[in-house]
Amino acid sequence: MSIIRIKFIKGNEVKFISHLDMMNTFQRAIRRAGLESEYSKGFNPQMQMVFGAPLSLGFTSEAEYADLSFVKDYEPETIMEKLGAELPSGLDLQEAAVRKSNKNIMADISFAEYTFVIKGLEDLNDVGKSIMDCDELMVEKTRNGKTRKINIKPLILEFETAGSKGRLLAVAGNSGNLNPRLLSEAMSIKYDRNIEFTDINRSRQFVERNGVKMNPLAKEAMETK
Amino acid sequence: MQLFMPRCMEGNEMSVYIDDKILLGVEKPARYTGGEVNSIIKDHETTPIKFAFCFPDVYEVAMSHLGGQILYSIINDRSDALCERIFAPWTDMEKAMRDTGIPLFSLETKTSAREFDCLGFTLQYEMSYTNILNMLDLSGIKVRRQERSQDDPLVCAGGPCAFNPEPLADVVDFFLIGEGEEKIHSILDVLGKKLGKEESLRLLGNIEGIYVPALRDENRVLKVKKVIIKDLDTAPYPEKPIVPYINIVHDRTMIEVFRGCIRGCRFCQAGFIYRPVREKTPDLLVEEAGKKLDSTGYDDISLASLSTSDYSKLGELTDRLLELTNEKNTGLSLPSLRADNFSMELMDKVQKVRKSGLTFAPEAGTQRLRDVINKNVTEEEMLKTAEIAFKGGWTTMKLYFMLGLPTETLEDVKGIADIAWKIKQVYRQHGNASKKQLNLTVSTAFFVPKPFTPFQWEAQITTEEMTKRQQYLFDLLKKANIKYNWHDYKLSHLEGIISRGDRKLGQAIIKAWEKGCRFDGWAEYFNYTKWMEAFDECGIDPLEYTGERKESEDLPWDFIDIGVRKKFLLAERKSAYENATSPNCREECLACGAACFGGGVCFEHNQN
């Protein structure tokens, strides 16, 4: 038995594939590759795999992660080669390693970094600094049909702009999550104009160990809780 | 209606650009992005023959169609040809496309539909006709063939509804009557000559099975005989079917075990137009299933046919498929099983894998009416089957019936409720009633007289009569506390009008589309009022089409030869009125005429 953590790119070709459909896509690719996956017990056995924080429809990503469980002790290289060959164009396997810790990727992801193009900033200066310096950043969030006002400022770790380009490092995962689109809405309110993010790309994701941000495939992250 | 002219036609670019913003604004954008596993992209510069397989419905329906996958792989296997898919955009996407000037495009290379040499539509049901017109319009192509130019692609159509081609004869340049695999190469060869439209159509008209309306206009078409694949074992099948990203209607590996049906239920068009029955051998099917599972990664195999129980080597096939599915950790589904020869053994086998719901289609509530329609199943058999099923632990059952069949009385309608009630009692006696309630559903559709059936002369009951019988059954089932699903009578009425339509009726279809009708098969978009207005404005009396036809009358589809003779259909109609059943093809040959194709069940006895 082995649990292999993979890192992959979700490119332009597949950015409109939903999280659920992408999991399906991986399951079919694993079957085509002839890899022996671990299945859940019970009436309707399911392939055992855990994906990191879901990516919004329309976003690309250079840093998606999943933990795949197999009944055999596969070498990471075998997964890279066999699964890599079966993934459709747009999904590119980058790295694979054996996970020894018992914390799965979904529970482990703590931060995510996004890059994007910002529209509507033209005559504004030092937007990054003014966002980072403000005490609160209020926006309306609708969830389960209920709209409430929330302050997203505590979720922002870093935000900077250069020309029309933007970069955001934010809290992600189970302990809170900031979708870059929510930031653009907050900025539209703050600056009283229509600010839009396009070409949103998740560039990095991190786990945290002893207060340190870490690559989810780093040796320390894979071996300790 | 404002005709639509795509912006890109002014330039000469082939690929359409679709902004992210549009895709983010529509439901399920993956319907439009393509790029699925096993989809094929070829170079338009170096591939001379460009064919687009067009399905006039939304992606999830289109991708569930086995025939499309077959044609796709045959055409793309040729080095001189390419086939791409074009489906009907859902209404939200259509609006976005019209608002921004995006023409209809292919999934593979996003090429504008107008750039293809030929657009091949499949006609699976009449309610998709307005979508064809809409797709042509979205492509910047005039809906009437007489108004199109030399530069427009040829528009062709095939599939079951093409057997009555006249309602679309002013829209479609040529029809293929019968099985597409048989003549697709001949069609591509003509397209490859790159001749003018008229010349191409003249050559196409010489190919067996092809009907060119323009030639009939000049009285140069007398008879068109359908074409079939004589030996299904030699027919190509897609070894690598496209695997959609999003959930589709039939999200599994499908293998076609046979074509046609030996039964000859008198209302069923498929039972006659696909004659003779031709089977594939288990060896080939097991090989096909293995290849398809390996190339798709699907976790379920389903057998496709009109009546799976009638496959002559079903025991052997299921045994061998179960070996395969156990090895590969996949499931096996056996749809279209009949209630009469549903064996304990077979049910046990399927049970090992999954216990999905059972579906039976007795179609009529009394033995008399079942004899009229030649549905050779008795109540005793049905109850026996139910007993076996319930003892085996099944708890879900669906029963399908038809209302308005010829000679039906309220007594027959009451028979539907009676059967359902008896099945409930069987469950009480033999099922696991203490643990789980029986989940029993009765569904009814209205009888629609179809061309090439013994009932092609029959009247469809009036809409008043439809509501009356439906209400009667509703009350009975409500009293018995049985779940009831029914069809919209208005939709059945419209189907009744179109299915036996002629060329004149085609004008009303165009009119209905101009009034905004599309996705008529989808309850949320079906607009009965607009259709009735369209008939009225075209001077068409719907009753003329739903009423009884004289046996002496020339029917609009008489010039199509399906092998089965009109004389045979008349004899079957006579038997119906005498409550006399007919044997199935394996019991006794009634010389319907389908033997003229020289293959299939008609010659099975010679092999044994």
Chai-1 contact restraints between the chains, C-beta under 6 A:
chainA,res_idxA,chainB,res_idxB,connection_type,confidence,min_distance_angstrom,max_distance_angstrom,comment,restraint_id
A,E13,B,G35,contact,1.0,0.0,6.0,A-B,restraint_1
A,F16,B,L23,contact,1.0,0.0,6.0,A-B,restraint_2
A,F16,B,P29,contact,1.0,0.0,6.0,A-B,restraint_3
A,F16,B,A30,contact,1.0,0.0,6.0,A-B,restraint_4
A,F16,B,T33,contact,1.0,0.0,6.0,A-B,restraint_5
A,I17,B,A30,contact,1.0,0.0,6.0,A-B,restraint_6
A,I17,B,Y245,contact,1.0,0.0,6.0,A-B,restraint_7
A,D21,B,Y245,contact,1.0,0.0,6.0,A-B,restraint_8
A,D21,B,I246,contact,1.0,0.0,6.0,A-B,restraint_9
A,R28,B,G297,contact,1.0,0.0,6.0,A-B,restraint_10
A,R31,B,G297,contact,1.0,0.0,6.0,A-B,restraint_11
A,R32,B,G297,contact,1.0,0.0,6.0,A-B,restraint_12
A,G58,B,D20,contact,1.0,0.0,6.0,A-B,restraint_13
A,G58,B,L24,contact,1.0,0.0,6.0,A-B,restraint_14
A,P88,B,V37,contact,1.0,0.0,6.0,A-B,restraint_15
